Amino acid sequence: MAGGGRSYMSGNRGRVARRPALSVAWVVLVILVTLVASVSLSIWPAASLPVLAAPPTSTAPPTSTAPPTSTVTLASTPAPAITVLVDGVPLKVDVAPVIENDRTLVPLRAIMEALGATMYWDPYTKTVTATKGDVVVYLTVGTRVAYIGQRPVLLDVAAKIISDRTMVPLRFISEAVGAQVGWNGVTRTVTVTSPTALAGNTASGQGTSSGQTGQTAPPAGTTAGQGTSSTTSAGSGSGAGATAGTTTPSLPPDPVSGVTVVFAYDGKVTLTWNPSAALDLTGYNIYVSTTPLTDVTGLIPAQVINDWSATSAHVAGLNVDIPYYFAVTALGARSGENKYVGLGTTATTSATAPAVTAGAATAIAAGPAELPRGTPDPAFAVAAYRADLASPGTTLLADTHDPDHPRLVEVNMLGEVVWQWTVPAALRSFVHPGFDAEYLPAAATAAASAAATAAGQAGAAGAPGAPGAPAEPHILTVLPGYGVLELDRGGKVVWSYLDAKVSHNAERLANGNTLVVFGNNDTIDDAQVKEVDPQGKVVWSWFARNSFDKEPYKGVFADGWTHTNAAIRLENGNTLIGLRNFNILAEVDTTGAVVRTIGDGFFNSPYDPEVLASGHLMLANQLSPRGHQAAEFDLTTGRIVWTYTMQELPMRDADRLPNGNVLMTTATRILEVTPDQRVVWDFRLNGVQFTDQRQAVERGFSQAQRIGAGGR
């Protein structure tokens, strides 16, 4: 083997020694081939050569000028560089603008500074916050969803990093802060006119249009349905270039499309529609008529929805015997309302819905699931309900909006109360912050009862002594600073574990024990999680000090050292613990050792973690002041892969439902959304608003749980 190795190396050395002579020969051969090719090209018929398409003479954007991937291109003739002019001055960049998917990307810092905006880079979440006046824009690298304030906008191209520079879609970021963007396809020049220059042009009566009637919008922005169209036909057009010399569109938003009636029940109708594309969108008007609607001029809307994110509405109080027609119009902060709604004759292409009789159990697109009926409560309202898309059943929730009447409530999909338990007067001081409730199926309750019976004694407050499951499932509730209670359907306390350190959460385990968290003003000497058997005996404890008595956790304190707010038992026997003040989750084994921490740099005050069938985590992630979000976290990649952000604060609960939807709970709303972000159930406190964030933390909804069809 050694001899063979030396022979191989010797042969290599021989080949290397002869390489110069071969290289000279190759050079001569290449020169000859090049000369022959030059002569051939000079005499070859021009029609036989591959021809590159000449640039168009119009000012259309790269959607028509950028060659598709199948176009023949020559490496020796690259496309001319893109020039960006801001108020006539070339944009100074250290990374050249690029076109991707017909959108121009430019270095964010360069364009923001040129437009007089400021920016902040979060290296942990790779999120950029750009601010210009009262406009705040958020973009995350690799994510197509950006935010203008609290409003999500879907981009054609996500922000990306090129040569250590964050590159962003030029049109989107410019128009988001009030600038206008134009494109010259011949010179490959993008012109950006800042808000200051536009204001000057308007004052002097000059200004130029950045688009032409019927022409496709310039590059580097959002999709055509996001306010970039410059079409000026009657009743439409909301993008840059609709009117020369102005910073805002003067035409109303495009007519709303896709209005459909999907649910009708007891004089209640649910409408859905496609979201409006207007960049200055503030909300929608809902019109109801007994005659067909093509124009709503002079009519008074039945509802005004001051929520740009709404795509559905719940209309109640209709006569069950009269056919009704419905229309939806978009409202722009500056562009007003498009009152023309007669774009078509079908509900799928028009802003008008066909006539529907809101009779009992009448279904339009899909019949409602059989509902356990309850009692209407004036404190609650259902703003939207998609019976065809929502996960059926009832919803168990904690409600403290009325400090004199805190309660557990079970409501059906119409918002009717089918069961409730009012907290006794002596315990009303123990419902803040975070009043929790968990539905106990018969098996979980029976397990606790059987364990207590086998031991021959009752629990701390008298666990039921008779073996077997109770007639109805029970409710497990947590009163912060007081303890854990198990209630029967009559509201009687059948088991309890009392401790002033108890914070938000308790979980009934398969073995009949209860996992309880102790984050209420906890100290470094306290146990943060305990497992308690039906007799109230602590059989397992976890102390955060054994792993976190160090920087940067040592000196933290906010309503406790860790303010542990959740704990769940995993299939592998470990326990996943939510450490709110540390902004992480910790997985610990049966010995109490920390196996790993999760979410550092991604989570902020995480609540209610849940392990999904995919192995991902679902939780509520609090990102004030940008709102709070339900987030799905991939444990393998360590990245957030799905979010839904809500303006309402705080969000303490996010649950994946059996049909794939997510149920999330804030102080004033409980929302069910589909994976593609459609709202299919919107349950609200009726007319309740909190004056400050602290009030929202201590009052309103806390956590909610969807119970299977029929509510039992």
NORFEN-V900722 format. One line per field, one symbol per residue. ss: DSSP state (H for helix, E for strand, L for the rest). Layout:
BEGIN
ss->???
END
This chain:
BEGIN
ss->LHHHHHHHHHHHHHHHHHHHHHHHHHHHHHHHHHHHHHHHHHHLLHHHLLLLLLLLLLLLLHHHHLLLLLLLLLLLLLLLLLEEEELLEELLLLLLLEEELLEEEEEHHHHHHHLLLEEEEELLLLEEEEEELLEEEEEELLLLEEEELLEEEEELLLLEEELLEEEEEHHHHHHHLLLEEEEELLLLEEEEELHHHHHHHHHHLLLLLLLLLLLLLLLLLELLLLLLLLLLLLLLLLLLLLLLLLLLLLLLLLLLLLLEEEEEELLEEEEELLLLLLLLEEEEEEEEELLLLLELLLLLLLEEELLLLLLEEEELLLLLLLEEEEEEEEEELLLEELLELLLLLLLLLLLEEEEEELLLLLLLLLLLLLLLLLELLLLEEEEEELLLLLLLLEEEEEELLLLLLLEEEEELLLLLEEEEEELLHHHHHHLLLLLEEEEELHHHHHHHHHHHHHHLLLLLLLLLLLLLLLLLLEEEEEELLLEEEEELLLLLEEEEEELLLLLLLEEELLLLLEEEELLLLLLLLLLLEEEELLLLLEEEEELLHHHHLLLLLLLLLLLLLLLEEEEEELLLLLEEEEEHHHLEEEEELLLLLEEEEELLLLLLLLEEEEELLLLLEEEEEELLLLLEEEEEEELLLLEEEEEEEELLLLEEEEEELLLLLEEEEELLEEEEELLLLLEEEEEEELLLLLLLHHHHHHLLEEEEEEELLLLL
END
